[in-house]
Amino acid sequence: MKVNDVNQGIHKNRRRLRIGRGPGSGRGKTSGRGHKGQGQLAGWSAAGIFEGARMPLIRQIPKRGFHNRHGRIVTCVNVDDIEARFVVGADVTPESLRACGLAKGIWDSIKILGEGVISKALKVSAHHFSAQAREKILAAGGTVTDLPGPAPVVKRQKKVVKPKTAKA
């Protein structure tokens, strides 16, 4: 590389392209919009997936999975994480879990899981507890408080359709 090539092709204050100012400008007559068709019209713009007459690629690719926009986000915290972050007799609440970095991001409710060992007596308040976590916290001399949260999602029961019997 040569020193005089370093800034080659860089135009700091480039003038804007003046469209529709005669044939000498390079963008005269049709102003870069081509001949005929909806693209020549003022105010027309295509969607990001628009590909003319053919089926857009985004619609050709098979889709997988499902994202439930109404689903509740439950963040899980293990008892050994609580053991490591809190001192004896501390109040473990959703606010304190967020402050110490155990419940990050957005969530609708918190569930305490029973992974690990807990030996400190803590006052734990959360929306949900696993049976094992509840057992371990109470065995360590702590207290468990269920917070009122969003109502649990009730699963719809499938409608049983009885087959019709042929009449003789």
C-alpha positions in Angstrom: 0.0 0.0 0.0 1.2 3.5 -0.8 0.6 6.6 1.3 -1.1 8.4 -1.6 -3.6 5.6 -2.0 -4.9 5.7 1.5 -7.6 8.3 0.9 -8.3 7.4 -2.7 -12.0 7.3 -3.5 -13.2 8.9 -0.3 -15.3 11.9 -0.8 -16.2 13.6 2.5 -18.5 16.3 1.2 -20.3 14.6 -1.7 -23.0 16.5 -3.4 -26.5 14.9 -3.5 -27.8 13.4 -6.7 -30.3 15.8 -8.4 -32.9 13.6 -10.0 -34.9 14.7 -13.1 -32.7 17.5 -14.2 -32.2 16.6 -17.9 -30.3 13.9 -19.8 -26.8 15.3 -18.8 -27.4 14.5 -15.2 -27.6 10.7 -15.7 -30.9 10.6 -13.9 -33.1 12.5 -16.3 -36.3 11.6 -18.1 -37.7 8.7 -16.0 -35.5 9.7 -13.0 -34.2 6.3 -12.4 -37.6 4.7 -12.1 -37.6 2.9 -15.4 -40.5 2.6 -17.9 -44.1 1.8 -16.9 -45.3 -0.3 -14.0 -46.2 0.6 -10.5 -42.7 1.4 -9.5 -42.8 4.6 -11.6 -45.6 6.1 -9.5 -45.0 8.7 -6.8 -45.7 7.4 -3.3 -45.4 3.7 -4.2 -43.0 1.6 -2.2 -42.8 -2.2 -2.0 -42.9 -4.3 1.1 -39.6 -5.7 2.2 -40.5 -9.2 1.0 -42.0 -8.1 -2.3 -40.5 -9.9 -5.3 -42.7 -9.0 -8.2 -44.9 -11.7 -9.6 -43.1 -14.7 -8.0 -43.9 -16.2 -4.6 -41.6 -14.4 -2.0 -38.8 -16.5 -0.6 -40.0 -15.9 2.9 -43.3 -17.6 2.1 -41.6 -20.6 0.3 -39.5 -21.6 3.4 -41.3 -24.0 5.8 -42.0 -22.5 9.2 -41.2 -24.3 12.4 -42.3 -23.9 16.0 -44.8 -21.6 17.7 -44.4 -18.5 19.8 -47.2 -17.9 22.2 -47.6 -14.1 22.5 -49.9 -14.5 25.5 -47.7 -17.0 27.3 -46.4 -16.1 30.8 -42.7 -15.8 31.3 -41.5 -17.7 34.5 -38.0 -17.2 35.6 -36.5 -20.0 37.7 -34.1 -19.6 40.7 -32.4 -22.5 42.5 -32.0 -22.7 46.2 -28.2 -23.0 46.0 -28.1 -19.6 44.2 -30.2 -18.1 47.0 -27.8 -19.7 49.5 -24.8 -18.1 47.9 -26.2 -14.6 47.6 -28.1 -14.0 50.8 -27.1 -13.8 54.5 -28.9 -15.6 57.3 -32.4 -14.2 58.1 -32.6 -12.1 54.9 -35.9 -11.4 53.1 -35.7 -13.0 49.6 -38.3 -11.2 47.5 -38.6 -10.6 43.7 -37.1 -7.1 44.2 -34.1 -8.5 46.1 -33.6 -11.3 43.5 -33.6 -8.7 40.8 -31.2 -6.4 42.7 -28.7 -9.3 43.2 -28.9 -10.4 39.6 -30.7 -13.7 40.0 -34.0 -12.6 38.3 -32.9 -10.7 35.2 -34.9 -9.4 32.2 -38.7 -9.4 32.0 -40.8 -12.0 33.7 -44.3 -12.4 35.0 -43.6 -14.7 37.9 -40.7 -16.3 39.8 -40.4 -20.0 40.6 -38.0 -21.3 43.2 -36.5 -24.7 42.3 -34.8 -27.3 44.6 -31.4 -27.7 42.9 -28.6 -27.7 45.5 -28.5 -27.5 49.3 -29.6 -24.6 51.5 -28.5 -24.3 55.1 -29.5 -20.7 56.0 -32.8 -19.7 57.5 -34.3 -17.3 55.0 -37.7 -15.7 54.4 -38.4 -16.6 50.8 -41.3 -15.0 48.9 -42.1 -16.1 45.4 -45.0 -16.8 43.1 -44.3 -20.6 42.8 -42.2 -23.2 44.6 -41.3 -26.7 43.6 -42.1 -29.3 46.3 -38.4 -30.0 46.8 -37.5 -26.3 47.2 -40.3 -25.8 49.7 -39.1 -28.8 51.7 -35.5 -27.7 51.8 -36.3 -24.1 52.8 -38.5 -25.2 55.6 -36.0 -27.8 56.8 -33.3 -25.1 57.0 -35.6 -23.1 59.4 -36.7 -20.6 56.8 -40.2 -19.5 55.8 -42.0 -19.8 52.5 -44.6 -17.2 51.3 -46.6 -17.6 48.1 -47.1 -14.3 46.4 -50.3 -13.7 44.5 -49.4 -13.7 40.9 -51.1 -14.3 37.6 -53.8 -16.9 37.7 -52.5 -20.3 36.5 -53.2 -21.2 32.9 -56.1 -23.6 32.7 -55.8 -26.2 30.0 -58.8 -26.7 27.8 -60.2 -30.2 27.9 -60.7 -31.9 24.6 -64.3 -32.4 23.5 -65.0 -36.1 23.3 -66.9 -36.9 20.1 -68.8 -40.2 20.2 -69.0 -42.0 16.9 -72.4 -42.3 15.3 -73.8 -45.8 15.1 -75.5 -46.9 11.9 -79.2 -47.5 12.2 -80.4 -50.8 10.9 
